[in-house]
């Protein structure tokens, strides 16, 4: 009988809260995340008798706030995260020093993790935590300097960014310096596509808007993160048509994946191009649900591990 440990796994999409929950702060103080708890994350936002890191999101109508279950609870420290990884068969987790602009307030950040926090966790993990930088198109020069440092000094191998929180499409001119930098450093880049779970502009998340980028940067390895829903057909088309475009299924539990996506992933068109990720929604649950999908064994092993090795150019 096979177990979770029998399937080597790389989580391509995660955040500092997975490895250092107390230092990662509480994004639910921002209005975008509070609304998300009442809408797209409603099923995970249950009253609980135990206090969680999400603390208390305001209830509607002036009612007394309820304690919430934090769907992004993570681990207290790197050691406990590594223990879970060992139990569940994760070889690596890519953790991003995520930046997200507060579109609601048009100021500050929803998230702005320091690269040093991720670097420290990566060092504690013996290289099993992979560092990913992020990008702010409103501060291009500063962002590029930070990426240079993250890669050159800290050994990061990836940049993941969130164009929707800035209200910009991925083919906006302000992202092109990032793409050129990633080609220069020979590292991969990933971005959110599809709608935003938070109340952020979503039309700029259409996967086909990356067409220009994939054509103009043929040597750039691109990950279209978060399935592209509701434009799943566009997402599948991008992965199928462009040799340098991949896509991850993070931010969705496997049982809720669109049937079109599952069919594409399990076909010869998509089996080599789809990446596995959790987005912090639980290392165990995300993997268990994925392995329970009615898909080929070859597909499971490629999506869980092989494709990420190739995408990130890992030496294993």
Legacy VTK file of the C-alpha trace (Angstrom):
# vtk DataFile Version 3.0
C-alpha trace
ASCII
DATASET POLYDATA
POINTS 316 float
0.000 0.000 0.000
1.437 3.373 -1.027
1.655 6.255 1.432
2.152 10.006 1.123
5.901 9.497 1.657
6.043 7.297 -1.439
5.402 10.352 -3.624
8.286 12.856 -3.556
6.751 16.324 -3.613
7.793 19.910 -4.231
5.463 22.704 -3.128
6.088 25.441 -5.701
3.906 28.066 -3.977
4.046 28.951 -0.307
4.625 31.878 2.028
6.691 32.638 5.166
3.794 31.760 7.448
4.278 28.092 6.568
7.722 28.069 8.198
7.576 30.942 10.709
3.980 31.733 11.550
4.679 34.032 14.511
7.118 36.197 12.564
4.977 36.327 9.439
2.367 38.616 10.978
-1.373 38.771 10.394
-2.559 39.873 6.930
-6.177 39.650 8.090
-5.922 43.139 9.550
-6.345 44.382 5.968
-9.792 44.951 4.542
-9.079 42.867 1.425
-8.404 39.766 3.526
-11.309 40.422 5.899
-13.735 40.442 2.980
-12.071 37.310 1.587
-12.869 35.483 4.843
-16.553 36.278 4.340
-16.621 35.300 0.655
-14.122 33.063 -1.165
-12.669 31.614 2.062
-16.056 31.359 3.778
-15.975 27.545 4.026
-12.713 27.719 6.006
-13.814 30.673 8.106
-15.649 28.884 10.931
-16.148 30.011 14.538
-13.639 28.283 16.785
-13.152 27.933 20.508
-9.408 28.154 20.076
-7.653 31.396 19.320
-5.759 31.413 16.074
-3.252 33.664 14.382
-6.002 35.270 12.339
-7.475 36.601 15.586
-10.859 38.263 15.138
-12.141 39.592 11.839
-14.917 42.164 12.235
-18.440 40.776 11.889
-20.971 42.591 9.740
-23.672 44.837 11.186
-21.640 45.929 14.200
-21.875 42.526 15.882
-19.209 41.302 18.247
-16.350 39.760 16.213
-16.151 35.975 16.133
-12.942 34.035 16.514
-11.864 32.623 13.183
-10.069 29.538 11.998
-6.919 30.644 10.203
-6.775 28.815 6.860
-3.105 29.798 6.592
-1.961 28.626 10.028
1.439 27.246 9.009
4.149 26.164 11.450
5.676 27.958 14.412
9.232 27.413 13.197
11.328 25.812 10.487
12.049 22.691 12.535
8.367 21.818 12.925
7.792 22.472 9.230
10.643 20.114 8.318
9.142 17.453 10.546
5.847 17.726 8.653
7.693 17.647 5.341
9.429 14.421 6.364
6.161 12.827 7.451
4.398 13.721 4.204
7.181 13.220 1.664
7.992 16.828 0.752
11.549 17.240 -0.491
11.320 21.038 -0.962
8.985 23.955 -0.376
9.380 27.225 -2.273
8.672 30.112 0.115
8.167 33.590 -1.295
8.961 36.906 0.378
5.595 38.014 -0.973
4.673 41.610 -1.784
1.045 42.652 -2.279
-0.180 46.228 -2.612
-3.330 47.319 -0.763
-5.553 48.280 -3.679
-8.374 49.082 -1.267
-6.366 51.803 0.494
-3.953 52.591 -2.350
-1.126 52.696 0.146
1.191 50.468 2.146
1.181 46.723 1.536
-1.103 43.849 2.372
2.051 41.733 2.465
5.689 42.768 2.331
7.924 40.039 3.741
11.675 40.683 4.036
13.934 38.392 2.022
16.048 37.962 5.164
13.188 36.096 6.874
13.002 33.568 4.045
16.779 33.310 3.830
17.056 32.439 7.528
14.431 29.698 7.173
16.181 28.348 4.085
19.470 28.168 5.978
17.844 26.367 8.893
16.339 23.829 6.484
19.609 22.780 4.876
18.350 23.925 1.485
14.950 22.233 1.574
13.224 25.606 1.901
13.762 27.338 -1.437
13.792 31.116 -1.416
11.675 33.173 -3.811
11.799 36.953 -4.093
8.913 39.209 -5.103
8.463 42.438 -7.085
6.865 45.850 -6.692
6.233 47.562 -10.072
5.849 50.917 -8.311
9.438 50.696 -7.002
11.262 49.092 -9.918
14.852 50.014 -9.100
14.589 48.992 -5.456
12.917 45.709 -6.414
15.586 44.793 -8.941
18.330 45.503 -6.422
16.583 43.280 -3.896
16.259 40.455 -6.451
19.964 40.740 -7.288
20.786 40.402 -3.605
18.320 37.562 -3.033
19.831 35.527 -5.865
23.485 36.547 -5.570
23.855 36.493 -1.760
21.046 34.209 -0.609
20.772 31.704 -3.453
17.090 32.320 -4.267
16.015 30.669 -7.534
12.579 32.158 -8.243
10.535 35.372 -8.257
6.783 35.277 -7.649
4.667 38.426 -7.857
1.021 39.477 -7.612
0.048 41.808 -10.478
-3.631 41.937 -9.492
-2.995 43.750 -6.221
-1.365 46.560 -8.223
-4.200 46.605 -10.752
-1.730 45.898 -13.571
-1.740 43.247 -16.281
1.358 41.014 -16.542
2.209 42.499 -19.960
2.361 46.010 -18.489
5.654 47.768 -19.266
6.431 48.065 -15.544
6.935 44.300 -15.302
9.339 44.026 -18.241
12.431 44.985 -16.213
11.612 42.035 -13.941
11.406 39.601 -16.856
14.704 40.823 -18.275
16.344 40.470 -14.841
15.098 36.894 -14.455
16.516 35.960 -17.870
19.805 37.604 -16.921
19.980 35.628 -13.660
18.580 32.426 -15.229
15.821 32.093 -12.660
12.133 31.343 -13.113
9.267 33.769 -12.599
5.693 33.165 -11.430
2.610 35.324 -11.112
-1.002 35.078 -10.009
-3.466 34.636 -12.860
-7.214 34.124 -12.740
-9.528 35.995 -10.424
-8.365 37.282 -7.081
-9.717 35.674 -3.922
-9.397 39.104 -2.330
-11.444 42.065 -3.585
-8.886 43.165 -6.163
-9.225 43.869 -9.899
-9.397 40.520 -11.663
-9.611 41.310 -15.381
-5.845 41.865 -15.448
-5.510 38.231 -14.327
-6.542 36.695 -17.646
-3.890 34.081 -18.497
-3.783 35.064 -22.186
-2.341 38.444 -21.177
0.938 36.578 -20.633
1.032 35.705 -24.347
3.190 38.739 -25.150
5.601 37.954 -22.330
6.044 34.304 -23.346
6.688 35.290 -26.965
9.044 38.190 -26.239
11.013 36.299 -23.542
11.312 32.755 -24.973
14.096 31.860 -22.527
12.077 32.899 -19.471
10.477 30.049 -17.511
7.018 31.315 -16.489
4.567 29.880 -13.958
0.910 30.912 -14.234
-0.085 30.466 -10.623
-3.499 29.597 -9.117
-5.079 27.747 -12.117
-6.318 30.798 -14.035
-9.925 30.202 -12.943
-12.438 31.230 -14.274
-10.399 31.445 -17.499
-9.288 27.825 -17.261
-9.324 27.271 -21.028
-6.930 30.206 -21.489
-4.651 28.753 -18.800
-4.577 25.354 -20.500
-3.950 26.970 -23.873
-0.972 28.948 -22.573
0.682 25.835 -21.090
0.005 23.798 -24.219
1.214 26.392 -26.741
4.304 27.864 -25.092
7.342 25.663 -24.306
8.404 28.083 -21.552
5.032 28.368 -19.761
3.983 26.213 -16.808
1.094 26.570 -14.382
0.482 25.626 -10.756
-2.711 24.413 -9.074
-2.087 26.140 -5.743
-4.781 28.067 -3.840
-7.390 25.412 -4.704
-8.040 22.120 -2.993
-7.815 19.331 -5.554
-11.416 18.227 -5.142
-12.560 21.679 -6.272
-10.343 21.887 -9.367
-12.190 22.546 -12.599
-12.905 19.336 -14.539
-11.390 20.859 -17.686
-8.142 21.489 -15.867
-7.977 17.959 -14.425
-8.588 16.451 -17.869
-5.871 18.658 -19.394
-3.422 17.871 -16.580
-3.941 14.143 -17.065
-3.377 14.319 -20.826
-0.195 14.328 -22.886
-0.813 18.043 -23.526
-0.566 19.075 -19.891
1.103 16.325 -17.888
4.594 17.840 -18.227
3.548 21.454 -17.602
1.466 21.490 -14.387
3.078 22.173 -10.989
1.844 21.305 -7.503
1.514 23.954 -4.800
-0.421 24.566 -1.602
-0.373 28.359 -1.156
-0.313 27.606 2.576
-3.646 25.748 2.581
-2.196 22.719 4.322
0.632 20.396 3.308
-1.295 17.261 4.246
-4.746 18.106 2.930
-3.521 19.488 -0.387
-1.403 16.415 -1.114
-4.001 13.908 0.056
-6.718 15.443 -2.089
-4.427 15.562 -5.108
-3.504 11.887 -4.766
-7.193 11.032 -4.501
-7.884 12.454 -7.969
-8.806 9.910 -10.636
-5.713 10.537 -12.731
-2.825 8.452 -14.020
0.062 7.466 -11.762
2.497 9.076 -14.208
0.598 12.350 -13.923
0.705 12.326 -10.131
4.479 11.861 -10.008
5.227 14.454 -12.669
2.973 17.118 -11.179
4.095 16.513 -7.607
7.812 16.487 -8.336
9.358 16.036 -11.776
7.977 19.170 -13.410
9.125 21.451 -10.575
12.644 19.999 -10.751
12.792 20.978 -14.416
11.072 24.355 -13.954
13.344 25.495 -11.111
16.448 23.754 -12.537
17.033 21.930 -9.251
20.053 19.711 -8.823
18.695 16.548 -7.199
LINES 1 317
316 0 1 2 3 4 5 6 7 8 9 10 11 12 13 14 15 16 17 18 19 20 21 22 23 24 25 26 27 28 29 30 31 32 33 34 35 36 37 38 39 40 41 42 43 44 45 46 47 48 49 50 51 52 53 54 55 56 57 58 59 60 61 62 63 64 65 66 67 68 69 70 71 72 73 74 75 76 77 78 79 80 81 82 83 84 85 86 87 88 89 90 91 92 93 94 95 96 97 98 99 100 101 102 103 104 105 106 107 108 109 110 111 112 113 114 115 116 117 118 119 120 121 122 123 124 125 126 127 128 129 130 131 132 133 134 135 136 137 138 139 140 141 142 143 144 145 146 147 148 149 150 151 152 153 154 155 156 157 158 159 160 161 162 163 164 165 166 167 168 169 170 171 172 173 174 175 176 177 178 179 180 181 182 183 184 185 186 187 188 189 190 191 192 193 194 195 196 197 198 199 200 201 202 203 204 205 206 207 208 209 210 211 212 213 214 215 216 217 218 219 220 221 222 223 224 225 226 227 228 229 230 231 232 233 234 235 236 237 238 239 240 241 242 243 244 245 246 247 248 249 250 251 252 253 254 255 256 257 258 259 260 261 262 263 264 265 266 267 268 269 270 271 272 273 274 275 276 277 278 279 280 281 282 283 284 285 286 287 288 289 290 291 292 293 294 295 296 297 298 299 300 301 302 303 304 305 306 307 308 309 310 311 312 313 314 315
